[in-house]
Structure formats: structure tokens, C-alpha cells
Amino acid sequence: MTNATLADATPASASVPSTPKPIIPVLHGLATLFSPLAEPLVRVTAGLLLVPHGAQKLFGLFGGYGLEATGQFFASKLGLPASFALLAGLIECVGGLMLALGLATRAVAVLVFGVMAVAVVSVHLPNGFFWTSGGYEYPLLWAVVALSYALRGGGRFSLDRLIGYEF
């Protein structure tokens, strides 16, 4: 077999480098250094951003209505049991902290996914896609982020990893 024939028989994927060359080489070192922090950055941020939403439902903080009024809203406007306000508030507030810490990450992420799926279907779907119109864009993003952690777990910078157990 000649070199030309051998090249023709080689699959195209064999010539694709396993790691692309950086366009700006000076940034490659920084990207390599900080890339292990990307996943925990998203987990911690997602978890901490859920906490105020739960605090709105549970305690009336940050412009929220508190547990009783939120429960009445869930029952009268959404057709959900009023107790779902407590459940959603706890999952967002306590679960958000647990997600940020990477504690019981998979279990908490499944619960967050469930709350966000209910929010998409029960509250936001009729308003269309865009969040600015009360649509499902934002809670759908939360649901996908939570689903990714339910599938992946807390990662190497999590309390789950530190204690040596995943739930």
C-alpha cells in the first residue's frame, strides 16, 4: 500500500487532534489552570441563586409573600395544594444551600428538577418562552442545570466527595 493509498484508507477522524489548538495561546495556561473550577462554579452559583427564591416563599424576604400567602396563591391560582408552597420553599432554600455545598447533590438536584418542572408546566408554559413575559425560559434552564447535577453528582469539590458518599 502506498502512502497516498494509506492516507485515503485512514478515517478522517484519525487526523483530528484530541485537543484543539488555542486561538490565543497565552490564555491556554489560564484556561487549563481554572477549568477544574468551572463545574463547581456553576453548582455553587445555581445553589445560592435558589436560596432567595425559597426565602421569598418561606419567610416573605426579598419581596416575597411568605408561606401563607404563597400557599394561598398555589391553591387558588395554580390548583396545587397549599402545602406545595412549603415543599417548594424548602427545596429552593435548604436544597439550594445543599446544592451549593455539594451535599446529597444528586437527591437535591432531583428535587430541584421536580420543582422546576412543575413551575414550567403549571405556571410559566401558558406565558410563552421568554422570561421577560413570565415564560418558561428561566425555570427550564434551572431544571436542566439541576438535571445535569442529578446525572453527574457534586464533583470533586463537593461535600459528597469529601465525606466519601453520594446519595
CYANA upper distance limits for C-alpha pairs under 8 A (distance plus 0.5 A):
  1 MET  CA      5 THR  CA      6.49
  1 MET  CA      6 LEU  CA      6.78
  2 THR  CA      6 LEU  CA      6.56
  3 ASN  CA      7 ALA  CA      6.60
  4 ALA  CA      8 ASP  CA      6.81
  5 THR  CA      9 ALA  CA      6.78
  6 LEU  CA     10 THR  CA      6.78
 10 THR  CA     14 ALA  CA      7.27
 11 PRO  CA     15 SER  CA      8.14
 12 ALA  CA     16 VAL  CA      7.62
 21 LYS  CA     25 PRO  CA      8.44
 22 PRO  CA     27 LEU  CA      8.29
 22 PRO  CA     28 HIS  CA      6.70
 24 ILE  CA     28 HIS  CA      7.54
 25 PRO  CA     29 GLY  CA      8.23
 26 VAL  CA     30 LEU  CA      8.27
 27 LEU  CA     31 ALA  CA      6.67
 28 HIS  CA     32 THR  CA      6.57
 29 GLY  CA     33 LEU  CA      6.56
 30 LEU  CA     34 PHE  CA      6.56
 31 ALA  CA     35 SER  CA      6.05
 32 THR  CA     36 PRO  CA      8.43
 34 PHE  CA     38 ALA  CA      7.62
 36 PRO  CA     40 PRO  CA      8.45
 37 LEU  CA     41 LEU  CA      6.43
 38 ALA  CA     42 VAL  CA      6.98
 39 GLU  CA     43 ARG  CA      6.82
 39 GLU  CA    155 GLY  CA      8.09
 40 PRO  CA     44 VAL  CA      6.35
 40 PRO  CA    154 GLY  CA      8.24
 40 PRO  CA    155 GLY  CA      7.82
 40 PRO  CA    157 PHE  CA      6.95
 40 PRO  CA    158 SER  CA      8.27
 41 LEU  CA     45 THR  CA      6.49
 42 VAL  CA     46 ALA  CA      6.37
 43 ARG  CA     47 GLY  CA      6.56
 43 ARG  CA     99 LEU  CA      7.04
 43 ARG  CA    100 ALA  CA      6.19
 43 ARG  CA    102 GLY  CA      8.16
 43 ARG  CA    149 TYR  CA      8.35
 43 ARG  CA    154 GLY  CA      8.22
 44 VAL  CA     48 LEU  CA      6.57
 44 VAL  CA     99 LEU  CA      7.30
 44 VAL  CA    100 ALA  CA      4.37
 44 VAL  CA    101 LEU  CA      7.27
 44 VAL  CA    102 GLY  CA      8.46
 45 THR  CA     49 LEU  CA      6.50
 45 THR  CA    100 ALA  CA      7.35
 46 ALA  CA     50 LEU  CA      6.88
 46 ALA  CA     96 GLY  CA      7.91
 46 ALA  CA     99 LEU  CA      8.23
 46 ALA  CA    100 ALA  CA      7.55
 46 ALA  CA    142 TRP  CA      8.32
 46 ALA  CA    145 VAL  CA      8.36
 47 GLY  CA     51 VAL  CA      7.29
 47 GLY  CA     95 GLY  CA      7.95
 47 GLY  CA     96 GLY  CA      4.50
 47 GLY  CA     97 LEU  CA      6.21
 47 GLY  CA     98 MET  CA      7.74
 47 GLY  CA     99 LEU  CA      5.47
 47 GLY  CA    100 ALA  CA      4.91
 48 LEU  CA     52 PRO  CA      8.26
 48 LEU  CA     96 GLY  CA      6.28
 48 LEU  CA     97 LEU  CA      6.67
 48 LEU  CA    100 ALA  CA      6.53
 49 LEU  CA     53 HIS  CA      8.06
 49 LEU  CA     96 GLY  CA      7.89
 50 LEU  CA     54 GLY  CA      7.07
 50 LEU  CA     92 GLU  CA      5.67
 50 LEU  CA     93 CYS  CA      6.82
 50 LEU  CA     96 GLY  CA      5.66
 51 VAL  CA     55 ALA  CA      6.69
 51 VAL  CA     92 GLU  CA      6.04
 51 VAL  CA     93 CYS  CA      4.56
 51 VAL  CA     94 VAL  CA      7.56
 51 VAL  CA     95 GLY  CA      8.40
 51 VAL  CA     96 GLY  CA      5.78
 51 VAL  CA     97 LEU  CA      7.16
 52 PRO  CA     56 GLN  CA      6.58
 52 PRO  CA     61 LEU  CA      8.04
 52 PRO  CA     62 PHE  CA      7.36
 52 PRO  CA     92 GLU  CA      8.41
 52 PRO  CA     93 CYS  CA      7.24
 53 HIS  CA     57 LYS  CA      7.13
 53 HIS  CA     89 GLY  CA      7.76
 53 HIS  CA     92 GLU  CA      6.87
 53 HIS  CA     93 CYS  CA      7.48
 54 GLY  CA     58 LEU  CA      6.54
 54 GLY  CA     88 ALA  CA      7.49
 54 GLY  CA     89 GLY  CA      4.52
 54 GLY  CA     90 LEU  CA      6.76
 54 GLY  CA     91 ILE  CA      7.70
 54 GLY  CA     92 GLU  CA      5.04
 54 GLY  CA     93 CYS  CA      4.77
 54 GLY  CA     94 VAL  CA      8.37
 55 ALA  CA     59 PHE  CA      5.84
 55 ALA  CA     60 GLY  CA      7.02
 55 ALA  CA     61 LEU  CA      6.15
 55 ALA  CA     62 PHE  CA      7.95
 55 ALA  CA     64 GLY  CA      8.10
 55 ALA  CA     89 GLY  CA      7.20
 55 ALA  CA     92 GLU  CA      8.48
 55 ALA  CA     93 CYS  CA      6.48
 56 GLN  CA     60 GLY  CA      5.05
 56 GLN  CA     61 LEU  CA      5.23
 56 GLN  CA     62 PHE  CA      6.36
 56 GLN  CA     63 GLY  CA      7.07
 56 GLN  CA     64 GLY  CA      4.44
 56 GLN  CA     65 TYR  CA      6.83
 56 GLN  CA     66 GLY  CA      6.53
 56 GLN  CA     89 GLY  CA      8.21
 57 LYS  CA     61 LEU  CA      8.39
 57 LYS  CA     64 GLY  CA      6.55
 57 LYS  CA     65 TYR  CA      6.84
 57 LYS  CA     66 GLY  CA      5.39
 57 LYS  CA     67 LEU  CA      5.81
 57 LYS  CA     70 THR  CA      6.47
 57 LYS  CA     85 ALA  CA      7.10
 57 LYS  CA     86 LEU  CA      7.92
 57 LYS  CA     88 ALA  CA      8.35
 57 LYS  CA     89 GLY  CA      5.76
 58 LEU  CA     66 GLY  CA      5.58
 58 LEU  CA     67 LEU  CA      5.19
 58 LEU  CA     85 ALA  CA      8.21
 58 LEU  CA     86 LEU  CA      7.10
 58 LEU  CA     89 GLY  CA      5.99
 58 LEU  CA     90 LEU  CA      7.96
 59 PHE  CA     64 GLY  CA      8.01
 59 PHE  CA     65 TYR  CA      8.05
 59 PHE  CA     66 GLY  CA      5.16
 59 PHE  CA     67 LEU  CA      6.90
 60 GLY  CA     64 GLY  CA      4.73
 60 GLY  CA     65 TYR  CA      5.02
 60 GLY  CA     66 GLY  CA      4.20
 60 GLY  CA     67 LEU  CA      7.68
 61 LEU  CA     65 TYR  CA      8.12
 61 LEU  CA     66 GLY  CA      7.88
 65 TYR  CA     69 ALA  CA      6.11
 65 TYR  CA     70 THR  CA      6.46
 66 GLY  CA     70 THR  CA      6.44
 67 LEU  CA     71 GLY  CA      6.37
 67 LEU  CA     85 ALA  CA      6.96
 67 LEU  CA     86 LEU  CA      7.06
 68 GLU  CA     72 GLN  CA      6.76
 69 ALA  CA     73 PHE  CA      6.68
 70 THR  CA     74 PHE  CA      6.63
 70 THR  CA     82 ALA  CA      8.19
 70 THR  CA     85 ALA  CA      6.47
 71 GLY  CA     75 ALA  CA      6.70
 71 GLY  CA     81 PRO  CA      7.99
 71 GLY  CA     82 ALA  CA      4.54
 71 GLY  CA     83 SER  CA      6.86
 71 GLY  CA     84 PHE  CA      7.51
 71 GLY  CA     85 ALA  CA      5.47
 71 GLY  CA     86 LEU  CA      8.02
 72 GLN  CA     76 SER  CA      6.43
 72 GLN  CA     82 ALA  CA      6.45
 73 PHE  CA     77 LYS  CA      5.93
 73 PHE  CA     78 LEU  CA      7.45
 73 PHE  CA     82 ALA  CA      8.26
 74 PHE  CA     78 LEU  CA      5.45
 74 PHE  CA     79 GLY  CA      6.78
 74 PHE  CA     80 LEU  CA      5.77
 74 PHE  CA     81 PRO  CA      7.12
 74 PHE  CA     82 ALA  CA      6.20
 74 PHE  CA     84 PHE  CA      7.83
 74 PHE  CA     85 ALA  CA      7.24
 75 ALA  CA     79 GLY  CA      5.33
 75 ALA  CA     80 LEU  CA      5.36
 75 ALA  CA     81 PRO  CA      5.78
 75 ALA  CA     82 ALA  CA      5.59
 76 SER  CA     80 LEU  CA      8.31
 78 LEU  CA    122 SER  CA      6.92
 78 LEU  CA    123 VAL  CA      7.39
 80 LEU  CA     84 PHE  CA      7.22
 81 PRO  CA     85 ALA  CA      8.41
 82 ALA  CA     86 LEU  CA      8.31
 83 SER  CA     87 LEU  CA      7.05
 84 PHE  CA     88 ALA  CA      6.37
 85 ALA  CA     89 GLY  CA      6.40
 86 LEU  CA     90 LEU  CA      6.55
 87 LEU  CA     91 ILE  CA      6.63
 88 ALA  CA     92 GLU  CA      6.57
 88 ALA  CA    115 VAL  CA      6.80
 89 GLY  CA     93 CYS  CA      6.37
 90 LEU  CA     94 VAL  CA      5.84
 90 LEU  CA     95 GLY  CA      7.14
 91 ILE  CA     95 GLY  CA      5.01
 91 ILE  CA     96 GLY  CA      7.35
 91 ILE  CA    108 VAL  CA      8.02
 91 ILE  CA    111 LEU  CA      7.20
 91 ILE  CA    112 VAL  CA      6.87
 91 ILE  CA    115 VAL  CA      8.33
 92 GLU  CA     96 GLY  CA      5.65
 92 GLU  CA    112 VAL  CA      7.44
 93 CYS  CA     97 LEU  CA      6.99
 94 VAL  CA     98 MET  CA      6.77
 95 GLY  CA     99 LEU  CA      6.46
 95 GLY  CA    108 VAL  CA      6.19
 95 GLY  CA    109 ALA  CA      8.46
 95 GLY  CA    112 VAL  CA      7.89
 96 GLY  CA    100 ALA  CA      6.64
 97 LEU  CA    101 LEU  CA      6.75
 98 MET  CA    102 GLY  CA      6.37
 98 MET  CA    103 LEU  CA      5.51
 98 MET  CA    104 ALA  CA      7.43
 98 MET  CA    105 THR  CA      7.44
 98 MET  CA    108 VAL  CA      7.67
 99 LEU  CA    103 LEU  CA      6.68
 99 LEU  CA    104 ALA  CA      8.06
 99 LEU  CA    105 THR  CA      6.03
 99 LEU  CA    108 VAL  CA      7.07
 99 LEU  CA    109 ALA  CA      7.57
 99 LEU  CA    154 GLY  CA      8.33
101 LEU  CA    158 SER  CA      6.55
101 LEU  CA    159 LEU  CA      6.62
102 GLY  CA    154 GLY  CA      5.43
102 GLY  CA    155 GLY  CA      8.27
102 GLY  CA    157 PHE  CA      8.13
102 GLY  CA    158 SER  CA      4.80
102 GLY  CA    159 LEU  CA      5.65
102 GLY  CA    160 ASP  CA      6.43
103 LEU  CA    154 GLY  CA      7.94
103 LEU  CA    158 SER  CA      7.26
103 LEU  CA    159 LEU  CA      5.70
103 LEU  CA    160 ASP  CA      5.75
104 ALA  CA    108 VAL  CA      6.57
104 ALA  CA    160 ASP  CA      6.88
104 ALA  CA    166 GLU  CA      6.73
104 ALA  CA    167 PHE  CA      5.72
105 THR  CA    109 ALA  CA      6.37
105 THR  CA    149 TYR  CA      7.38
105 THR  CA    150 ALA  CA      7.44
105 THR  CA    153 GLY  CA      6.22
105 THR  CA    154 GLY  CA      5.86
105 THR  CA    160 ASP  CA      7.70
105 THR  CA    166 GLU  CA      7.89
105 THR  CA    167 PHE  CA      7.51
106 ARG  CA    110 VAL  CA      6.71
106 ARG  CA    149 TYR  CA      6.61
106 ARG  CA    150 ALA  CA      4.66
106 ARG  CA    151 LEU  CA      7.49
106 ARG  CA    152 ARG  CA      8.09
106 ARG  CA    153 GLY  CA      5.76
106 ARG  CA    154 GLY  CA      7.74
106 ARG  CA    166 GLU  CA      7.86
106 ARG  CA    167 PHE  CA      6.51
107 ALA  CA    111 LEU  CA      6.98
107 ALA  CA    150 ALA  CA      7.34
107 ALA  CA    167 PHE  CA      6.48
108 VAL  CA    112 VAL  CA      6.70
108 VAL  CA    150 ALA  CA      8.28
109 ALA  CA    113 PHE  CA      6.48
109 ALA  CA    146 ALA  CA      5.28
109 ALA  CA    147 LEU  CA      6.89
109 ALA  CA    149 TYR  CA      6.44
109 ALA  CA    150 ALA  CA      5.52
110 VAL  CA    114 GLY  CA      6.70
110 VAL  CA    146 ALA  CA      7.27
110 VAL  CA    147 LEU  CA      7.11
110 VAL  CA    150 ALA  CA      6.12
111 LEU  CA    115 VAL  CA      6.80
112 VAL  CA    116 MET  CA      6.62
112 VAL  CA    143 ALA  CA      7.46
112 VAL  CA    146 ALA  CA      6.62
113 PHE  CA    117 ALA  CA      6.49
113 PHE  CA    142 TRP  CA      7.88
113 PHE  CA    143 ALA  CA      5.10
113 PHE  CA    144 VAL  CA      7.82
113 PHE  CA    146 ALA  CA      5.80
113 PHE  CA    147 LEU  CA      6.43
114 GLY  CA    118 VAL  CA      6.72
114 GLY  CA    143 ALA  CA      8.10
115 VAL  CA    119 ALA  CA      6.69
116 MET  CA    120 VAL  CA      6.58
116 MET  CA    139 PRO  CA      5.98
116 MET  CA    140 LEU  CA      7.26
116 MET  CA    142 TRP  CA      7.11
116 MET  CA    143 ALA  CA      5.75
117 ALA  CA    121 VAL  CA      6.79
117 ALA  CA    139 PRO  CA      8.04
117 ALA  CA    140 LEU  CA      7.65
117 ALA  CA    143 ALA  CA      6.82
118 VAL  CA    122 SER  CA      6.11
118 VAL  CA    123 VAL  CA      8.16
119 ALA  CA    123 VAL  CA      5.68
119 ALA  CA    124 HIS  CA      6.88
119 ALA  CA    139 PRO  CA      7.23
120 VAL  CA    124 HIS  CA      5.46
120 VAL  CA    125 LEU  CA      6.06
120 VAL  CA    136 TYR  CA      5.78
120 VAL  CA    139 PRO  CA      6.52
120 VAL  CA    140 LEU  CA      6.87
121 VAL  CA    125 LEU  CA      5.87
124 HIS  CA    128 GLY  CA      7.64
124 HIS  CA    134 GLY  CA      6.53
124 HIS  CA    135 GLY  CA      5.23
124 HIS  CA    136 TYR  CA      5.18
125 LEU  CA    129 PHE  CA      7.77
125 LEU  CA    135 GLY  CA      6.54
125 LEU  CA    136 TYR  CA      5.95
126 PRO  CA    135 GLY  CA      7.78
127 ASN  CA    133 SER  CA      6.92
127 ASN  CA    134 GLY  CA      6.23
127 ASN  CA    135 GLY  CA      5.10
127 ASN  CA    136 TYR  CA      7.81
128 GLY  CA    133 SER  CA      7.85
128 GLY  CA    134 GLY  CA      8.07
128 GLY  CA    135 GLY  CA      5.21
128 GLY  CA    136 TYR  CA      7.09
129 PHE  CA    133 SER  CA      8.40
129 PHE  CA    135 GLY  CA      5.13
129 PHE  CA    136 TYR  CA      5.72
129 PHE  CA    137 GLU  CA      5.82
130 PHE  CA    134 GLY  CA      7.24
130 PHE  CA    135 GLY  CA      5.27
130 PHE  CA    136 TYR  CA      7.07
130 PHE  CA    137 GLU  CA      5.94
130 PHE  CA    138 TYR  CA      8.44
131 TRP  CA    135 GLY  CA      5.04
131 TRP  CA    136 TYR  CA      6.70
131 TRP  CA    137 GLU  CA      5.82
131 TRP  CA    138 TYR  CA      6.29
136 TYR  CA    140 LEU  CA      6.33
137 GLU  CA    141 LEU  CA      6.82
138 TYR  CA    142 TRP  CA      6.93
139 PRO  CA    143 ALA  CA      6.60
140 LEU  CA    144 VAL  CA      6.76
141 LEU  CA    145 VAL  CA      6.69
142 TRP  CA    146 ALA  CA      6.58
143 ALA  CA    147 LEU  CA      6.53
144 VAL  CA    148 SER  CA      6.65
145 VAL  CA    149 TYR  CA      7.12
146 ALA  CA    150 ALA  CA      6.69
147 LEU  CA    151 LEU  CA      6.72
148 SER  CA    152 ARG  CA      6.50
149 TYR  CA    153 GLY  CA      5.49
149 TYR  CA    154 GLY  CA      7.03
153 GLY  CA    166 GLU  CA      7.96
154 GLY  CA    158 SER  CA      5.82
154 GLY  CA    159 LEU  CA      8.30
154 GLY  CA    160 ASP  CA      7.04
154 GLY  CA    161 ARG  CA      7.89
155 GLY  CA    160 ASP  CA      8.49
155 GLY  CA    161 ARG  CA      7.36
156 ARG  CA    161 ARG  CA      6.26
157 PHE  CA    161 ARG  CA      7.40
157 PHE  CA    162 LEU  CA      8.29
158 SER  CA    162 LEU  CA      6.90
159 LEU  CA    163 ILE  CA      6.54
160 ASP  CA    164 GLY  CA      6.42
160 ASP  CA    165 TYR  CA      5.87
160 ASP  CA    166 GLU  CA      5.97
161 ARG  CA    165 TYR  CA      6.98
161 ARG  CA    166 GLU  CA      7.90
